Amino acid sequence: MKSTATITDLQGEAPALVRQVEREGVLNITRHGRTVAFMVSREIMEGILETVDLQQNKELMRLVDQDKSGKVKYSPLTDEDEN
């Protein structure tokens, strides 16, 4: 199916476009050939909200930054660590 719909399409085909978004995840909405909005599935939106929530955790972001800069030292897990 198409990944872009116009405002006019949305007005006339909303139920079908919602079903498409549920299946495919994202639909660009355009006006005069320019993207003005996105319709996203519940699954995608939940993922976005979870990511935003994690990014607000300052301690987690500090650890991510340390990892990216190579300051985190990893050690192998033993069988005892997995239990």
C-alpha positions as a printed Julia matrix, in Angstrom:
83×3 Matrix{Float64}:
   0.0     0.0    0.0
   0.98    3.64  -0.21
   3.0     5.16   2.62
   1.7     8.68   1.96
  -1.82   10.08   1.98
  -3.14   13.55   1.37
  -5.48   15.44   3.68
  -8.21   14.75   1.11
  -7.43   11.0    1.23
  -7.62   11.13   5.0
 -11.02   12.83   4.92
 -12.49   10.25   2.58
 -10.64    7.07   3.59
  -9.93    7.42   7.31
 -11.09    3.93   8.39
  -9.05    2.18   5.67
  -6.0     4.34   6.36
  -6.2     3.58  10.09
  -6.27   -0.15   9.3
  -3.24    0.34   7.03
  -1.34    2.13   9.8
  -2.19   -0.68  12.22
  -0.61   -3.14   9.76
   2.32   -1.09   8.46
   3.19    1.27  11.32
   3.45    4.75   9.8
   1.68    6.91   7.23
   2.87   10.33   6.05
   0.08   12.88   5.68
   0.72   15.57   3.07
  -0.83   18.87   2.07
   0.13   20.4   -1.27
   2.91   17.82  -1.67
   4.55   18.56   1.68
   4.47   16.26   4.74
   2.54   17.98   7.51
   1.84   15.09   9.89
   2.38   11.4   10.57
  -0.14    8.79  11.59
   1.55    6.08  13.67
   0.32    2.77  15.02
  -0.21    2.21  18.72
   2.75   -0.2   18.76
   5.12    2.4   17.27
   3.82    5.15  19.56
   4.29    2.99  22.65
   7.9     2.41  21.57
   8.45    6.14  21.09
   6.99    6.92  24.52
   9.13    4.24  26.16
  12.25    5.67  24.52
  11.39    9.19  25.68
  10.8     7.87  29.2
  14.18    6.11  29.23
  15.93    9.23  27.93
  14.58   11.19  30.89
  16.41    8.85  33.29
  19.58   10.86  33.99
  21.48    7.95  35.56
  20.73    5.69  32.59
  21.83    8.38  30.12
  25.04    8.91  32.13
  25.78    5.18  31.86
  25.0     5.19  28.12
  27.4     8.12  27.61
  30.1     6.32  29.58
  29.61    3.21  27.47
  29.79    5.19  24.22
  33.03    6.82  25.33
  34.57    3.45  26.22
  34.68    4.1   29.96
  32.61    1.03  30.91
  34.48   -2.17  31.61
  32.61   -5.39  30.99
  33.43   -8.77  32.47
  32.18  -12.17  31.35
  29.26  -13.74  33.19
  29.76  -16.99  35.02
  27.11  -19.66  35.51
  26.59  -18.34  39.05
  25.81  -14.84  37.69
  23.03  -16.13  35.49
  21.06  -17.66  38.4
